């Protein structure tokens, strides 16, 4: 897996990142991470826990990731 994602999508506070890694031969694999940003005082932090209000945005982001990966 590389140090940086090959693509990011964001809706509201939820962000999806697509990571690329090489398999055997010429095959490329993709993994997706999903996180939500939140404020803790003056700091901005990330979590992989989602509130009810975040779920539709998370689902939409996963659809965008699937479409992007399918086009590769």
N, C-alpha and C positions, 0 to 999 in steps of 0.2 A: 504494500500500500504506500502511496506517495505521502509527502508531508502536507500537501494541500489538496483540497477537493477539486475535482475537474469542473464542477458546476454547483451553484447554490441557488436555492429558491427561498423566498421569505414572504409570509403573509402575517401581518400583525406582529406579534411577539414570537411566532413559531418559525423556525428555520430548518430546512432540510439541506443536507450536503451529500453530494454524490462523490464517492471515492473510486478510483480505478486501480486495479491490480492485475498483473499479468499472470496468466495461467500457463499450463504446459503448451508448447507450440505457439501458434498465432492467436490463441484465444485470450480475450480480455474479459475480466469479470468486474462487476460494479457492486458496491455496497452503499447503503444509504444510512445516514445517521440523522436523527430528528432531535431537536432541542428547543426549549422555550427560554427566552430571556426574561429576567425580572430584576427589579431594583431592590437592593438591600442597603438602605441609607443612601449614600452617595455612590455606592458601587453597583455595577451592572454584572449580574451573574447568570449562569446557565444551569438548567436542570433538564432532566429527561422525564420529569413528571408533568402531566398535563391536566388542567382543570377542564370541567365540562365545556366551558366557553371556548376552549382551544381545540376541541376534537374535530370540528368540521374543517378548520384551517389545516390541521394536521392531515386529514384525509385528502384534502385538495392538493396539498404539497406532495403527498405520496403519489397521487395520480400524475402530477407534473413530472416527478422523477421517473415514474414508469414509462411515460411517453418519451422523455428525453433519452433514456437508456435504450428503448426500442428503436429509436432513430439512429443510433450509433452503428 
